[in-house]
Amino acid sequence: MEEKEKKQEEVKKSTEGTNNTVKETKSTEKKTNAKRNDTSKQEGDKKKENSKVKGKVTVEGKKSKKAPIITAIVIIAIIILAIVLYVVFANGPKGVVEGMFNALKNGDYDKVNEYINYNEVISSSDILDSESLDEETMNLLFEKLSWKITETTKEENTASVTVEVTNKNFRTIIANYMQNALRVAFSGQELSDAEMENYLLEELRNEDVETTTTTQTINLTKQDGKWVINTTDTNLIDILLPGLNEAVNSLS
């Protein structure tokens, strides 16, 4: 009986060991399968991500190629617009007046003659003779010249530009010049033309002479498709050299 019981116990232990081994094997297989599933899932996710990244890179690549082209087109359009506006405004009534004042201010008298006959305008004064004025004297006439265009009206072939002009007060300059000349003349001395010009030059250099501002209208007409300043009905002496004609008329 004892031997039989021992054998039964051994068989029982052997069966339990076998069952445990089977359980462990199944558990190991489950873990292995789970691990494989996780690995395959991760690989699938990576493929999806890679696919998305590739798609994104392709789209961004297309965008990055289009961006410089769009930028270049915009820049070209801006340049063309700027050129058109420059041509339109530079050749319009306001542009012509601005051009004349800028040329006078810069002492570019060849450029001035593109807008007006400068020598003719200056020589219209009884005091100034353009042929006898040197470059320094001409520059002194306009060294303090400034202007502001306040209004422009334009019809088909005529236009007018209202401008506030500031320059030396030539009424004061001529008054001082004549006082010096008369003082020398009353002293019994005779003044040569060169000495008279020197007196005028001294007054033009005089920093104590005040400036004056006047509002004037410049008239323009269109000739052969271009706007030109009309000197026949625009007294440019009063505009450019304020007070000069008034001073001359008071002397006469």
C-alpha positions as CSV (number, residue, x, y, z in Angstrom):
1,M,0.0,0.0,0.0
2,E,2.8,2.4,0.9
3,E,4.5,1.8,-2.4
4,K,1.4,2.3,-4.3
5,E,0.8,5.6,-2.5
6,K,4.3,6.7,-3.2
7,K,3.9,6.0,-6.9
8,Q,0.6,7.9,-7.0
9,E,2.3,10.9,-5.4
10,E,5.2,10.8,-7.9
11,V,2.7,10.6,-10.8
12,K,0.8,13.5,-9.3
13,K,4.0,15.6,-8.9
14,S,5.1,14.7,-12.4
15,T,1.7,15.8,-13.8
16,E,1.8,19.0,-11.8
17,G,5.3,19.8,-13.1
18,T,4.2,19.1,-16.7
19,N,1.2,21.4,-16.3
20,N,3.4,24.1,-14.8
21,T,5.8,23.7,-17.8
22,V,2.9,24.0,-20.2
23,K,1.6,27.1,-18.4
24,E,5.0,28.7,-18.5
25,T,5.4,27.9,-22.1
26,K,2.0,29.4,-23.0
27,S,2.8,32.5,-20.9
28,T,6.1,32.9,-22.7
29,E,4.4,32.5,-26.1
30,K,1.8,35.1,-25.1
31,K,4.5,37.5,-24.1
32,T,6.4,36.8,-27.3
33,N,3.3,37.3,-29.4
34,A,2.4,40.5,-27.6
35,K,5.9,41.8,-28.1
36,R,5.7,41.0,-31.8
37,N,2.4,42.8,-32.1
38,D,3.9,45.8,-30.3
39,T,6.9,45.8,-32.6
40,S,4.8,45.4,-35.8
41,K,2.4,48.2,-34.5
42,Q,5.4,50.5,-33.9
43,E,6.8,49.8,-37.3
44,G,3.4,50.5,-38.8
45,D,3.2,53.8,-36.9
46,K,6.7,54.7,-38.1
47,K,5.7,54.0,-41.7
48,K,2.6,56.2,-41.3
49,E,4.7,59.0,-39.8
50,N,7.4,58.7,-42.5
51,S,4.6,58.8,-45.1
52,K,3.2,62.0,-43.5
53,V,6.6,63.6,-43.3
54,K,7.4,62.8,-46.9
55,G,4.1,64.3,-47.9
56,K,4.7,67.3,-45.8
57,V,8.2,67.8,-47.2
58,T,6.8,67.5,-50.7
59,V,4.2,70.2,-50.0
60,E,6.6,72.5,-48.2
61,G,9.1,71.9,-51.0
62,K,6.5,73.1,-53.5
63,K,5.7,76.1,-51.4
64,S,9.3,77.0,-50.9
65,K,9.8,76.9,-54.7
66,K,6.7,79.1,-55.3
67,A,7.6,81.7,-52.7
68,P,10.7,83.2,-54.5
69,I,8.8,83.4,-57.7
70,I,5.8,85.3,-56.1
71,T,8.2,87.6,-54.4
72,A,10.1,88.4,-57.6
73,I,6.8,89.1,-59.4
74,V,5.7,91.5,-56.6
75,I,9.0,93.3,-56.7
76,I,8.9,93.7,-60.5
77,A,5.3,95.0,-60.3
78,I,6.3,97.6,-57.6
79,I,9.3,98.8,-59.8
80,I,7.1,99.2,-62.9
81,L,4.5,101.1,-60.8
82,A,7.2,103.4,-59.4
83,I,8.5,104.1,-62.9
84,V,5.1,104.9,-64.2
85,L,4.3,107.2,-61.3
86,Y,7.6,109.0,-61.6
87,V,7.1,109.6,-65.3
88,V,3.6,110.9,-64.8
89,F,4.3,113.2,-61.9
90,A,7.7,114.4,-63.1
91,N,6.2,115.5,-66.4
92,G,3.0,116.9,-64.9
93,P,2.5,120.6,-63.9
94,K,3.6,120.0,-60.3
95,G,6.7,118.0,-61.4
96,V,7.7,120.8,-63.8
97,V,7.5,123.4,-61.0
98,E,9.4,121.2,-58.6
99,G,12.0,120.6,-61.2
100,M,12.6,124.3,-61.8
101,F,12.9,125.1,-58.1
102,N,15.2,122.2,-57.4
103,A,17.5,123.2,-60.3
104,L,17.6,126.8,-59.1
105,K,18.4,125.7,-55.6
106,N,21.2,123.3,-56.8
107,G,22.7,125.9,-59.1
108,D,22.1,123.8,-62.2
109,Y,21.2,126.5,-64.6
110,D,21.4,124.3,-67.7
111,K,18.6,122.3,-66.1
112,V,16.7,125.4,-65.3
113,N,16.6,126.3,-68.9
114,E,14.7,123.2,-69.6
115,Y,11.8,124.8,-67.7
116,I,12.2,128.5,-68.3
117,N,14.6,130.9,-70.2
118,Y,16.6,131.8,-67.0
119,N,18.7,134.6,-68.6
120,E,15.6,136.2,-70.1
121,V,13.8,136.1,-66.7
122,I,16.7,137.6,-64.7
123,S,17.5,140.2,-67.4
124,S,13.9,141.4,-67.2
125,S,14.9,143.2,-64.0
126,D,16.4,146.7,-64.2
127,I,18.9,145.8,-61.5
128,L,20.2,142.4,-62.5
129,D,22.0,141.5,-65.7
130,S,22.3,137.8,-66.2
131,E,25.3,138.2,-68.5
132,S,27.3,140.1,-65.9
133,L,26.5,137.8,-63.0
134,D,29.1,135.2,-62.1
135,E,28.3,131.8,-60.6
136,E,28.8,132.9,-57.0
137,T,26.4,135.8,-57.4
138,M,23.7,133.6,-59.0
139,N,24.1,131.0,-56.3
140,L,23.7,133.7,-53.6
141,L,20.4,134.7,-55.2
142,F,18.9,131.3,-54.3
143,E,20.9,129.9,-51.4
144,K,18.0,130.4,-49.0
145,L,15.3,129.5,-51.5
146,S,12.6,127.1,-50.2
147,W,9.1,126.3,-51.4
148,K,5.9,124.4,-50.7
149,I,3.4,123.6,-53.4
150,T,-0.1,123.9,-51.8
151,E,-2.5,123.4,-54.8
152,T,-2.5,122.3,-58.4
153,T,-5.3,122.8,-60.8
154,K,-5.3,121.3,-64.3
155,E,-7.5,121.5,-67.3
156,E,-6.9,120.1,-70.8
157,N,-4.0,122.3,-71.9
158,T,-3.6,124.8,-69.0
159,A,-2.7,124.4,-65.4
160,S,-1.8,126.5,-62.4
161,V,0.3,125.7,-59.4
162,T,0.0,127.6,-56.2
163,V,3.3,127.7,-54.2
164,E,4.5,129.3,-51.0
165,V,8.0,130.6,-51.8
166,T,10.6,131.7,-49.1
167,N,13.7,133.6,-50.1
168,K,15.8,136.5,-49.0
169,N,13.9,139.8,-48.9
170,F,15.3,141.6,-52.0
171,R,13.6,144.8,-51.0
172,T,15.9,145.0,-48.1
173,I,18.9,144.0,-50.2
174,I,18.3,146.6,-52.8
175,A,17.5,149.3,-50.2
176,N,20.9,148.6,-48.5
177,Y,22.7,148.5,-51.8
178,M,21.3,151.8,-53.0
179,Q,22.1,153.5,-49.6
180,N,25.8,152.5,-49.9
181,A,26.0,153.5,-53.5
182,L,24.3,156.9,-52.8
183,R,26.5,157.6,-49.8
184,V,29.7,157.1,-51.9
185,A,28.2,159.2,-54.7
186,F,27.4,162.1,-52.4
187,S,30.9,162.0,-51.1
188,G,32.1,163.0,-54.6
189,Q,33.5,159.7,-55.6
190,E,32.7,158.0,-58.9
191,L,31.8,154.4,-58.8
192,S,32.7,152.0,-61.6
193,D,30.4,149.1,-62.7
194,A,32.7,146.7,-60.9
195,E,32.4,148.6,-57.7
196,M,28.6,148.7,-57.9
197,E,28.6,145.0,-58.4
198,N,30.7,144.5,-55.4
199,Y,28.3,146.5,-53.3
200,L,25.5,144.3,-54.5
201,L,27.5,141.2,-53.8
202,E,28.2,142.4,-50.2
203,E,24.5,142.7,-49.6
204,L,23.7,139.3,-51.1
205,R,26.3,137.8,-48.7
206,N,24.8,139.7,-45.7
207,E,23.5,137.1,-43.2
208,D,21.5,139.8,-41.4
209,V,19.0,140.1,-44.3
210,E,15.7,138.5,-43.3
211,T,13.7,136.1,-45.4
212,T,10.2,136.6,-46.6
213,T,7.4,134.2,-47.7
214,T,4.9,134.9,-50.4
215,T,2.2,132.8,-52.0
216,Q,2.2,132.9,-55.8
217,T,0.6,131.2,-58.7
218,I,2.6,129.7,-61.6
219,N,0.8,129.2,-64.8
220,L,1.6,126.4,-67.3
221,T,0.5,125.4,-70.7
222,K,0.8,122.2,-72.6
223,Q,2.9,122.4,-75.7
224,D,3.6,119.3,-78.0
225,G,2.4,117.1,-75.1
226,K,4.7,118.7,-72.5
227,W,3.9,121.1,-69.7
228,V,5.9,124.3,-69.8
229,I,5.9,127.3,-67.5
230,N,4.2,130.3,-69.1
231,T,6.5,133.3,-68.5
232,T,4.3,135.7,-70.3
233,D,1.6,135.8,-67.6
234,T,3.7,134.6,-64.6
235,N,6.0,137.2,-63.0
236,L,8.8,134.9,-62.0
237,I,10.9,137.7,-60.7
238,D,8.3,138.4,-58.0
239,I,8.2,134.6,-57.3
240,L,11.9,133.8,-57.2
241,L,13.3,137.2,-55.9
242,P,10.5,138.6,-53.6
243,G,10.5,142.3,-53.2
244,L,12.9,143.1,-56.0
245,N,10.5,144.7,-58.4
246,E,8.8,146.5,-55.5
247,A,12.2,148.0,-54.5
248,V,13.1,149.0,-58.1
249,N,9.7,150.6,-58.6
250,S,10.1,152.6,-55.4
251,L,13.4,153.9,-56.6
252,S,11.9,155.2,-59.8
